[in-house]
Amino acid sequence: MIVVRECFDVMEARVIVSYLRAGGVDAQLIDGEMRRQLPVAGPAKIAVPDAQERRALALLEEADAGEAAVDEAAYYRPNDEGNAP
């Protein structure tokens, strides 16, 4: 595993882990369980398998540049009457 990002905001770290997982990367929040139970000093670390480092860094670069977009059609489909659900 290799650390690809550090965040001082644990919620931000969890969002990033979810984003990477949605992109096919097996991201993990280091010490994630401990952070739920105790206030831990220092940044939350996001790690990925060595073989997925390039993919993870590419996804993070896209997100940082504002190029990551949600496919609205996948989440917002009209019903038979043409209205949103």
N, C-alpha and C positions, 0 to 999 in steps of 0.2 A: 504494500500500500504506500502511496505517496500523497503528501499533503499538497492540494492545489489551491486552497484558499483558507484564509483565517478571518474571522469576524468577531468583533466584540459584542455584537448583538446576536443572541442565541436564536431569536425568531428569524432574523435574516439568514442565519446559517441553515436553519431548517427549511426555509423557502428555497435556498440554493441547492440543498441536497435533493429536495423534491424535483426541482427543475432538471438537475443532472440525471436523476433516475428516469424522468419522463423522456429524456434524450437518449436513453439506453445505456447510461453509465451507472455502475453499481457503487454509487457514492455513499459514504458513511460519515456520520458526525462523530468525531473522536470524543470520548467521554460524554456522550450524549445522555446516558442514563444518570450519570453523576450530576450533570448540570440540571436535571429535573429536580433533584433532591436537595442539592446544596449550592449555595452561591460559590462559584469557582472563579478565582482570579485568572486573568489572561484570556486570550482569544479562544473561541471555539474553532477547532480545526476540521476541515473537510478533506477527507482522503478518498482516493480512488485506487483501484488496482493499477499496477504499473502499466499493464497492457492497454489501459483505457485513458492514460494521461493525456495523450494528444486530443482525443475526442472531447474530454472534459474541458481542457484549456480552450479549445475552439468554441465550445458552447458558452463558456464564461466570457470569452472575448466578444462573441455576438451579443450577449446580454448586456455587457458593459457598454457596447457601442449603440445600444438601442435597436439592434437589428433583429433581435429575437421577437417573433410575433406569434400570437396565438391564432390558430386557424379557427376563426369565428364560425365558419360553416360547420365545423365539427361539434360545436357547442350550441349553436343557435340555428335550429332548423324549424321552419314554419310547419304548422300542422296542416291538415287537409284544406282548411279554410283560408290558408295563407297567413294565419296569425302565429305569433310566437307562442310557444307553450307556456 
